[in-house]
Amino acid sequence: MPLQDLTPQLRTRLNRVEKIMGWFILAAVALMIFGFAYYLYRTAEDRGWFEVKAPYRTYADSGEGLTVGDPVKLMGFSIGRITAINPMPPRVKGKASEHNVEIQFVVVGASNYPYIWTGNSHAQFVSSPFGGTHLNITRGTVGYSTYINFSVSKKTLAEIRDFSPLTNLSLGEDIYAGTNQVARTWLGLSTNLDKLTALGLSNFWVIDRSTRHKNISAVWNAEESHYEEFVGTNYYTLPPDSEPALMDRVNDIVAQVQAALPNFLALTNQIAATLANTAQLTSNLNAVAASVRPAIADVNAITANLRDPHGSLGEWLIPTNLNTELAATLLNANGAITNVNGTLTNVNTNLVVVFDGVGRTLDNLADLTSNLNHQVEVNSNMLSEISRIIVNSDDFVQGLKRHWLLRSAFKSEKTNAAGKATPPHK
């Protein structure tokens, strides 16, 4: 039926249904677009399309057990995935390639790659006991972060001095004097610029810490020991730390067991010989024990006598008669010592009396001397008068000797002259 043949009421209802269907189809299309967009967003989020990605490369002897898309782990957590596994060219710069396989992977998330440092982070290929291999990254504790999100550039000394503020600049390289490191990366330039100027260098790699970017800005150049601008192709290379494959380790263990079997069999033979010698030694010890039993019985008898007071060791060494004589001798010696002690006591008493008398005599003599000294001190002119009397008496006697009347009375007897002999009597 043509539309114009419909009544106005039917035409109004049909228009209303068409509008409802249009809105329904429009809502369904919008819902499908929203669902598809949400799916894309979740997929991008799961795959880290919105996260910062730090690309790395490492090397291995074999790519066995590894597949593109396999997870990369750090401390037991998945932090990225393998992006490429490529064989190395047979010759590099005219020389045989040092490695067999190059493995590229990305670490997703700005909170993950700061754990990977230049000093001791390695790429480990860990074999599973049930087959397969996964890539594990060791956490770094020495060195610097492999990637940073600060701007890095090479500046002259004049450019560094003109930068403001200077506190936002840090050294972006390790500086060596021969083999000695004189300056380390991240050294503050505001307080060490004079020290760096004294080294005689005209320009330095500098880290500008004034602005932290969302994406990676610089990567560490391990060959030249400095940070450089990251351009997307200068990946950081993690040194590999491969462990042997599981079958290789099993083969090594089997080879070691096979090598050790002859020694083990020789050891069992030695153990058997040792056991035989031990059995023979035990039989010999039984014979020795049987021969020693009489001696042990004699020792038991001796010890029994030692425990008996009448057969003790003292009575064996000192017989009864000698013991009696020793007792009598000791009794006499004790009496003699008692008599000597009494005599010494009497002598000591007499000496005390004598010394007491001598002490009193000395006291009297001291009193007499003291009295004389007192009389002399009282009569101070006595000694001078006595001395004058003696001098005058001597002068008087000398005068008498010279007087003509009494000279003959004081004539001395003549003696022979020295050296003349007396003539013999006729």
C-alpha positions as CSV (number, residue, x, y, z in Angstrom):
1,M,0.0,0.0,0.0
2,P,1.4,3.4,-0.9
3,L,2.3,5.7,2.0
4,Q,-0.1,8.4,0.7
5,D,-3.0,6.0,0.9
6,L,-2.5,5.6,4.7
7,T,-4.7,7.5,7.0
8,P,-3.3,10.3,8.9
9,Q,-3.4,8.3,12.1
10,L,-1.5,5.4,10.7
11,R,1.0,7.7,9.1
12,T,1.7,9.4,12.5
13,R,2.2,6.1,14.2
14,L,4.5,4.9,11.5
15,N,6.7,8.1,11.8
16,R,6.8,7.5,15.5
17,V,8.1,3.9,15.1
18,E,10.6,5.0,12.5
19,K,12.0,7.6,15.0
20,I,12.2,5.0,17.8
21,M,14.0,2.5,15.5
22,G,16.4,5.3,14.4
23,W,17.2,6.2,18.0
24,F,17.7,2.5,18.8
25,I,20.1,1.9,15.9
26,L,22.0,5.1,16.8
27,A,22.3,4.0,20.5
28,A,23.5,0.5,19.3
29,V,26.1,2.1,17.1
30,A,27.2,4.4,19.8
31,L,27.4,1.5,22.3
32,M,29.4,-0.5,19.8
33,I,31.8,2.4,19.2
34,F,32.2,2.9,23.0
35,G,32.8,-0.9,23.6
36,F,35.4,-1.0,20.8
37,A,37.1,2.1,22.2
38,Y,37.2,0.7,25.7
39,Y,38.6,-2.6,24.3
40,L,41.3,-0.6,22.5
41,Y,42.1,1.3,25.7
42,R,42.3,-1.8,27.8
43,T,44.5,-3.5,25.3
44,A,46.8,-0.5,25.0
45,E,47.0,-0.3,28.8
46,D,47.7,-4.0,29.2
47,R,50.4,-3.8,26.5
48,G,51.8,-0.6,27.9
49,W,51.1,1.6,24.9
50,F,50.7,4.6,27.3
51,E,53.7,3.7,29.5
52,V,57.3,4.8,29.1
53,K,59.3,2.1,27.3
54,A,63.0,1.6,27.9
55,P,64.6,-0.5,25.1
56,Y,67.5,-2.8,25.8
57,R,69.5,-5.4,24.1
58,T,71.6,-8.3,25.2
59,Y,73.4,-11.3,23.7
60,A,73.2,-15.1,24.1
61,D,74.9,-18.2,22.8
62,S,71.6,-19.6,21.7
63,G,68.0,-18.5,21.3
64,E,66.6,-21.9,22.3
65,G,63.6,-21.6,24.7
66,L,63.0,-17.9,23.9
67,T,60.1,-16.5,21.9
68,V,59.2,-13.0,20.9
69,G,56.6,-11.7,23.3
70,D,58.0,-13.7,26.3
71,P,57.9,-11.8,29.5
72,V,61.0,-10.2,31.0
73,K,61.2,-10.4,34.8
74,L,62.8,-8.4,37.6
75,M,62.7,-9.5,41.2
76,G,60.0,-12.0,40.2
77,F,57.7,-9.5,38.5
78,S,57.0,-9.1,34.9
79,I,58.3,-5.7,33.7
80,G,58.4,-6.1,29.9
81,R,58.6,-8.4,27.0
82,I,61.0,-9.6,24.3
83,T,60.6,-7.7,21.1
84,A,63.1,-9.3,18.7
85,I,65.5,-12.3,18.6
86,N,68.0,-12.0,15.7
87,P,71.1,-14.0,14.8
88,M,74.3,-12.0,14.8
89,P,76.2,-11.6,11.5
90,P,79.1,-14.0,11.0
91,R,81.6,-11.2,10.7
92,V,81.6,-7.7,12.4
93,K,84.1,-5.2,11.1
94,G,86.2,-7.9,9.5
95,K,86.3,-10.1,12.6
96,A,84.2,-13.1,13.7
97,S,81.2,-12.0,15.8
98,E,81.7,-12.3,19.5
99,H,78.1,-13.4,20.2
100,N,75.7,-15.7,18.4
101,V,72.2,-14.2,19.1
102,E,71.0,-10.6,19.8
103,I,67.9,-10.3,21.9
104,Q,66.0,-7.0,22.1
105,F,63.5,-6.3,24.8
106,V,61.6,-3.4,26.4
107,V,61.1,-2.5,30.0
108,V,57.6,-0.9,30.4
109,G,56.9,1.6,33.1
110,A,58.8,4.6,34.4
111,S,59.0,2.9,37.8
112,N,60.8,-0.2,36.5
113,Y,63.8,0.8,34.5
114,P,65.3,2.9,37.4
115,Y,66.1,-0.5,39.0
116,I,68.5,-1.3,36.2
117,W,71.9,0.2,36.9
118,T,75.2,0.4,34.9
119,G,77.3,-1.3,37.6
120,N,76.0,-4.8,38.2
121,S,72.7,-5.3,36.4
122,H,72.8,-8.3,34.1
123,A,70.6,-10.2,31.8
124,Q,70.1,-13.8,32.9
125,F,68.7,-16.6,30.9
126,V,67.1,-18.9,33.5
127,S,66.1,-22.4,32.4
128,S,62.9,-23.9,33.8
129,P,63.0,-27.5,35.1
130,F,60.1,-28.4,32.9
131,G,61.7,-26.9,29.8
132,G,61.8,-23.4,28.4
133,T,63.8,-20.3,29.3
134,H,62.9,-16.9,30.5
135,L,64.8,-13.7,30.7
136,N,65.5,-12.3,34.1
137,I,67.1,-8.9,35.0
138,T,69.2,-8.5,38.1
139,R,68.5,-5.4,40.2
140,G,71.4,-2.9,40.2
141,T,73.0,-1.5,43.3
142,V,76.2,0.0,41.8
143,G,76.7,2.7,39.2
144,Y,74.1,4.9,37.6
145,S,70.6,4.5,36.1
146,T,70.8,3.3,32.5
147,Y,68.1,5.8,31.3
148,I,67.1,9.2,32.7
149,N,64.4,11.6,31.9
150,F,66.5,14.8,32.2
151,S,68.0,16.7,29.3
152,V,71.7,16.1,28.6
153,S,73.9,18.2,26.4
154,K,77.6,19.1,26.0
155,K,78.4,22.6,27.2
156,T,81.5,24.8,27.4
157,L,82.8,26.4,30.6
158,A,81.4,29.8,29.5
159,E,77.9,28.3,28.8
160,I,78.0,26.6,32.2
161,R,78.9,29.8,34.1
162,D,76.1,31.7,32.3
163,F,73.5,29.1,33.1
164,S,71.0,30.1,35.8
165,P,70.5,28.7,38.3
166,L,73.8,26.8,38.4
167,T,72.5,24.5,41.1
168,N,70.3,22.6,38.6
169,L,73.4,21.4,36.6
170,S,75.2,18.2,37.3
171,L,78.1,16.5,35.6
172,G,77.0,14.0,33.0
173,E,80.2,12.0,32.6
174,D,83.0,10.2,34.5
175,I,86.3,12.0,34.2
176,Y,89.6,10.2,34.4
177,A,93.2,11.2,34.8
178,G,94.9,8.2,33.2
179,T,93.3,5.3,35.0
180,N,92.3,7.3,38.1
181,Q,88.7,8.6,38.3
182,V,88.8,12.3,39.4
183,A,85.1,13.2,39.0
184,R,81.9,11.1,39.0
185,T,78.7,11.6,37.2
186,W,76.0,13.6,39.0
187,L,78.6,15.8,40.7
188,G,77.1,19.2,41.4
189,L,78.7,21.9,39.2
190,S,77.7,24.8,41.4
191,T,80.4,23.9,44.0
192,N,82.9,21.9,41.9
193,L,83.2,24.0,38.8
194,D,86.6,25.4,39.8
195,K,87.8,21.8,40.4
196,L,86.7,20.8,36.9
197,T,88.3,23.9,35.4
198,A,91.6,23.0,37.0
199,L,91.6,19.7,35.0
200,G,92.1,21.6,31.8
201,L,89.0,20.5,30.0
202,S,87.0,23.0,27.9
203,N,83.6,21.3,27.8
204,F,81.6,18.7,29.6
205,W,78.5,16.6,29.3
206,V,76.0,18.2,31.6
207,I,72.7,17.0,33.0
208,D,70.0,19.7,33.3
209,R,67.8,18.8,36.3
210,S,65.5,21.8,36.0
211,T,62.9,19.9,34.0
212,R,61.9,16.3,34.4
213,H,60.4,14.9,31.1
214,K,57.7,12.3,30.8
215,N,59.7,10.2,28.3
216,I,63.3,9.0,28.3
217,S,65.7,11.8,27.4
218,A,69.2,10.3,27.8
219,V,70.9,6.9,27.9
220,W,74.3,5.9,29.4
221,N,77.1,5.3,26.9
222,A,79.1,2.6,28.5
223,E,82.0,2.8,26.0
224,E,82.6,6.6,26.6
225,S,81.3,6.7,30.2
226,H,78.8,9.5,29.8
227,Y,75.1,10.2,29.3
228,E,74.0,11.2,25.8
229,E,70.8,12.1,24.1
230,F,68.4,9.2,23.5
231,V,67.4,9.1,19.8
232,G,65.5,5.8,19.8
233,T,68.2,3.6,18.3
234,N,71.0,3.9,20.8
235,Y,69.8,1.1,23.0
236,Y,71.6,0.3,26.3
237,T,73.3,-3.1,26.1
238,L,73.0,-5.3,29.2
239,P,75.9,-7.7,29.7
240,P,74.6,-11.3,29.5
241,D,74.9,-13.7,32.5
242,S,73.9,-16.9,30.9
243,E,73.6,-20.2,32.7
244,P,74.1,-23.5,30.9
245,A,71.0,-25.2,29.5
246,L,69.3,-27.9,31.5
247,M,70.4,-30.8,29.3
248,D,73.9,-29.4,29.3
249,R,74.0,-29.4,33.1
250,V,72.5,-32.9,33.2
251,N,75.2,-34.1,30.8
252,D,77.9,-32.5,32.9
253,I,76.5,-34.2,36.0
254,V,76.4,-37.6,34.3
255,A,80.0,-37.0,33.1
256,Q,81.1,-36.2,36.6
257,V,79.3,-39.3,38.0
258,Q,81.0,-41.5,35.4
259,A,84.3,-40.0,36.2
260,A,83.7,-40.5,39.9
261,L,82.6,-44.1,39.7
262,P,86.1,-45.7,39.5
263,N,87.2,-43.7,42.5
264,F,84.0,-44.7,44.3
265,L,84.5,-48.4,43.5
266,A,88.1,-48.1,44.7
267,L,86.9,-46.5,47.9
268,T,84.4,-49.3,48.5
269,N,87.3,-51.8,48.1
270,Q,89.4,-49.8,50.6
271,I,86.4,-49.8,53.0
272,A,86.1,-53.6,52.7
273,A,89.8,-54.0,53.3
274,T,89.6,-51.7,56.3
275,L,86.6,-53.7,57.7
276,A,88.6,-57.0,57.3
277,N,91.6,-55.4,59.1
278,T,89.2,-54.2,61.8
279,A,87.8,-57.7,62.3
280,Q,91.4,-59.2,62.6
281,L,92.3,-56.4,65.0
282,T,89.3,-57.2,67.1
283,S,90.3,-60.9,67.3
284,N,93.9,-59.9,68.3
285,L,92.4,-57.6,71.0
286,N,90.5,-60.5,72.4
287,A,93.7,-62.6,72.7
288,V,95.5,-59.7,74.4
289,A,92.6,-59.2,76.8
290,A,92.8,-62.9,77.7
291,S,96.5,-62.6,78.4
292,V,96.1,-59.5,80.5
293,R,93.5,-60.9,82.8
294,P,96.1,-62.5,85.3
295,A,97.9,-59.2,85.6
296,I,94.6,-57.5,86.2
297,A,93.8,-60.1,89.0
298,D,97.2,-59.3,90.6
299,V,96.5,-55.6,90.5
300,N,93.1,-56.2,92.1
301,A,94.8,-58.1,94.9
302,I,97.4,-55.3,95.4
303,T,94.6,-52.6,95.6
304,A,92.7,-54.8,98.1
305,N,95.8,-54.9,100.3
306,L,96.2,-51.1,99.9
307,R,92.6,-50.6,101.2
308,D,93.4,-52.9,104.2
309,P,95.0,-50.9,107.1
310,H,97.2,-53.9,108.1
311,G,98.4,-54.4,104.5
312,S,98.6,-50.8,103.5
313,L,101.5,-49.2,101.7
314,G,102.7,-47.4,104.9
315,E,103.3,-50.7,106.8
316,W,105.0,-52.2,103.7
317,L,107.5,-49.3,103.6
318,I,108.0,-49.0,107.5
319,P,107.9,-52.4,109.4
320,T,106.5,-52.6,112.9
321,N,109.9,-52.7,114.8
322,L,111.1,-49.7,112.8
323,N,107.9,-47.9,113.6
324,T,108.4,-48.5,117.4
325,E,112.0,-47.3,117.3
326,L,111.0,-44.2,115.4
327,A,108.3,-43.5,117.9
328,A,110.8,-43.8,120.8
329,T,113.3,-41.6,119.0
330,L,110.7,-38.9,118.3
331,L,109.7,-39.0,122.0
332,N,113.3,-38.5,123.2
333,A,113.7,-35.7,120.7
334,N,110.6,-34.1,122.0
335,G,112.0,-34.2,125.6
336,A,115.3,-32.7,124.5
337,I,113.5,-30.0,122.6
338,T,111.5,-29.3,125.8
339,N,114.7,-29.0,127.9
340,V,116.4,-26.8,125.4
341,N,113.3,-24.6,125.3
342,G,113.4,-24.3,129.2
343,T,117.1,-23.4,129.1
344,L,116.6,-20.8,126.4
345,T,113.7,-19.4,128.5
346,N,116.1,-19.0,131.6
347,V,118.8,-17.5,129.5
348,N,116.3,-15.1,128.0
349,T,115.2,-14.1,131.6
350,N,118.8,-13.5,132.7
351,L,119.6,-11.5,129.7
352,V,116.6,-9.4,130.4
353,V,117.8,-8.7,133.9
354,V,121.4,-7.9,132.8
355,F,120.1,-5.6,130.0
356,D,117.8,-4.0,132.6
357,G,120.9,-3.2,134.9
358,V,122.9,-2.0,131.9
359,G,120.0,0.3,131.0
360,R,119.9,1.8,134.5
361,T,123.7,2.3,134.5
362,L,123.5,4.1,131.2
363,D,120.6,6.2,132.5
364,N,122.8,7.2,135.6
365,L,125.8,8.0,133.3
366,A,123.5,10.1,131.2
367,D,122.3,11.9,134.3
368,L,125.9,12.6,135.4
369,T,126.8,13.9,132.0
370,S,123.8,16.0,132.0
371,N,124.7,17.5,135.4
372,L,128.3,18.2,134.3
373,N,127.0,19.8,131.2
374,H,124.6,21.9,133.4
375,Q,127.5,22.9,135.7
376,V,129.6,23.9,132.7
377,E,126.7,25.9,131.2
378,V,126.1,27.6,134.7
379,N,129.8,28.4,135.3
380,S,130.6,29.8,131.9
381,N,133.9,31.4,133.1
382,M,135.3,28.2,134.7
383,L,136.9,26.8,131.5
384,S,138.5,30.1,130.6
385,E,140.0,30.5,134.2
386,I,141.3,26.9,134.1
387,S,142.8,27.5,130.7
388,R,144.5,30.8,131.9
389,I,145.9,29.0,135.0
390,I,147.4,26.2,132.7
391,V,149.0,28.8,130.4
392,N,150.5,30.8,133.3
393,S,151.8,27.6,134.9
394,D,153.5,26.7,131.7
395,D,155.1,30.2,131.4
396,F,156.3,29.9,135.0
397,V,158.0,26.6,134.4
398,Q,159.6,27.8,131.2
399,G,161.0,30.8,133.2
400,L,162.5,28.6,135.8
401,K,164.2,26.6,133.1
402,R,165.9,29.7,131.8
403,H,167.0,31.0,135.2
404,W,170.7,30.7,135.8
405,L,170.4,29.3,139.2
406,L,168.0,26.6,138.4
407,R,169.1,25.8,134.8
408,S,171.2,22.9,135.9
409,A,168.3,21.3,137.6
410,F,166.4,21.1,134.2
411,K,169.5,19.9,132.2
412,S,168.5,17.1,129.8
413,E,170.6,13.9,129.4
414,K,172.9,13.9,126.3
415,T,172.6,11.0,123.9
416,N,175.1,9.7,121.2
417,A,175.0,11.6,118.0
418,A,173.3,9.7,115.1
419,G,175.7,7.8,112.9
420,K,178.6,7.6,115.5
421,A,179.4,4.3,117.1
422,T,180.5,4.0,120.8
423,P,184.1,3.1,121.1
424,P,184.9,-0.2,122.8
425,H,186.2,-0.2,126.4
426,K,189.9,-0.8,126.8
